[in-house]
Structures are given as structure tokens and as C-alpha cells.
């Protein structure tokens, strides 16, 4: 079958449909858009039905709805579960958009709209790839299931329970996700790791009121001094986290994985120039891509206290605050990391200060062996369409639901993205390069046939 000709002949219609979907402001974080999120779910359910999928259902949750569908007529063949999300990020700051975020526009070979690359555009490719095979061949080479949520941008609060309660319904030989990016134009990549996450907030309190620095300075504890002293104990001079037990579960990089990182040919000098930096920072003995993809971190996201207004106020603050997030890798346990950090902070709290810790988010890292046949077939599919075999990478970001899909369904998860790193996901002027729209359709068809 000539799928290239099929997609070329239907390209205008497909892009018109995608723009129709992108025009729906399905912002899951904002309650005033609850109706829009539901409208986007209904739109997708209708398109899945039109594509030929069966048992299309919209499932109500305590938040936004989930959608499932399937086509299970390839007896004896593998089952592929396609995951994606139809919710999008808020659009602020609105004045930085060149065109309105929910009035999709195509210019310079790119489709601009909120959700264009994250994740409506990439998810849409799967719907149209499956539809194309059914229209062309009247059957699929594999069994297909869809599980699409409307809450990924708010940390998927209801999907884990749905997965647990519907393991049989969603059982598959492989989970396929398109919510990541290529390394660069024409350089496909398959992520074999996403970092996990844990976070906390801490406060230090000293006196019961702010104090005059002339009357009390040098004679009483200063909450800001105490916070700076405490936070300085979290890292050593080599960039390693100094918390005892923090690295439990971290695996050293294998020579094979380091070779994959090296193949990226990442230009650290250009990164410094682009960011206006004199030097990079991090754990000694690792390159930039290794640090952000395969090593854990502990980062200060906010430190505040005392007088912050215009001018001078000679005050000794009674309290100081900090926000910390950790990106985790391999087999690190988020709760164990939080426990270790709490123990460290308690042990190093300066005299005269009282510490309060509030734990926040927790998510496990996702990892998969790149030698798995399902990943190798994906790399082969990319090579057939792009002319370049996909590299296996580890991404610094976190998509907590990916690990949950893999562990709950006990199936390999293939991160087969078609975005680009500079497509402004979560930012103004989000867009999707249409070259990858076209090649993505062909790559998905190729992958399903190889599976």
C-alpha cells in the first residue's frame, strides 16, 4: 500500500480536523474550562469512531474524563495500547503569542496553537495512522487499544486508579506513547528513561517576631543566616548531593549508555553561549547530557524571607523559607529520598532555629532496556522513514504516568515522539513542525507493521 500517497491526498483534511480540535481550549488546570475539556473529549471520541475503532467510551472520573477504544481482530498478533492526553497547559502570558493560542494557524511549515505538539498534535497522528491502515487494508496488523486522558497536565490524579481497576481491559504487549521529541530536525530519538521526582518545602523560625538589627544584631539568631547555612550543606564542592542515602538505587552508567549519549554530539560550548553562561555546573565526571538525563539532582527552586521591598529595612527576620525539588533516576524511591533529606536537614539545622518540613510531590523514574525488541523495532521504523536510526536517550524531565503505565500493566513502554525541543511546549507560540507531522504518520504505520 502507498501510504505516502494516501497521507498526501488527505493532508489538507487531516490538518483541518486537527485545527478544529486545537481550537477547543481544553485547559485542565482551570475550572472555568471544565466544559471545554469535556468538549475536547467528545470530539476525540467521535474521531475514534469515524476512524473505525470499536467500543469507544468516555469514562467519567472525579476530574476530567478518560477515553478508551479498541480494535481487536488480529488473532494471535500482539496488542498495542496507545496512550496520550488531550488536555493542554494554560496560555499565559497571552501578550507574547503572535497569534491567539486557540486560533490555530500555519506559517513557515509549522502549526501554531496551544496543544499543537503537547500532546494533541502527536496523539492525532496515531488516530489517523490507524484510520489509514483500516481504510487501505480493511484490517490492522496488530490489535489496538487507546487510553487517552484529560489530566496529564495536572499530574494525572485519576488515571492510576483507572489503570488498577481496568488491567484486563487495558492489557497489552506494548504501550506506545508520543509525547516527547526528536533530538533535532531529522535526528529521531527514543527515550529509555524519564527522571522521577520528589519535592518539599521547608521553613526555619527563630524569634517570635522580626527584630531591629541595631538593638539585636549579632546577639540573636537570624532566620536567613540559618537558612543559607543549612542549604549550603546539601551539596559538596564536586556537585554531588551530600545527603546520606540519597544515591541509593542509582545505577552507574554502562559503557553502552555512555556511547549513546556521546552519539548525540551535544555542543556544551554553544549551550553556554545560548544561555549567557561562563561555565556549566554539575556532578564531576559526567557530561551535560549525562547529568540531565541519567543522574539525580537536588535543586533549590525558591529561597525567601525578610524584607524584599524597595529600599532598606534594618530587620532581623524571624522566618525563612525554601522550596526544593529532586529529579530521580533508576531505582531511587521518592519517599526514601524525602526521608533521607528530612533526616539530613534535621541533623544540620543551626542552633536557635526551628525547622518545619512539608513533603510535596512524589513520582518514580521510568527506565527500559534499549535492547528490548519493541524498542529496536521502533528504531528501525524511524530509520525507514527518516533515513536515520533513532538514538536511545534518557530525558531529564518527568512524566510520572509513564512509569505507572509500565508497572501497572507490566508492559514495555515505547516513547516514540515527533516533537522538537524548540517547539515552545508550555510556552507562548507553541507549534508543531509539519515535516514531523507527515513523517510521524508514516513512522507509526511502519512501527505497527513491524510489531
Buried (B, 14 or more C-beta within 10 A) or exposed (E): EEBBEBBEEBBEEBBEBBBEBBBBBBBBEEEEBBEBBBBBBBBBBEBBEEBBBEBBEBBEBEBBBBBBBBBBEBEEBBBBBBBBBBBBBBBEEEEEBEEBBBEBBBEEEBBBBBBBBBBBBBBBBBBBBBBBBBEEEEEBBBBBBBBBBBBBBBBBEBBBEBBEEBEEBBEBBBBBBBBBBBBEEEBBBBBBBBBBBBBBBBBBBBBEEBBEBEEBEEEBBBBBBBBBBBBEBBBEEEBBBBBEEBBEBBEEBEEEBBEBBEEBEBEEEEEBEEEEEEEEEBBEEBBBBBBBBBBBBBEEEEBEBBEEEEEEEEBBBBBBBBBBBBBBBBEBBBEBBBBBBBEBBEEBBBEBBEBEBEBEBBBBBBBBEBEBEBBBBBBBBBBBBBEBBBBBBBBBEBBBBBBBBBBBBEBBBBBBBBBBEEBBBEBBBBBBBBBBBBBBBBBBBBBBBBB
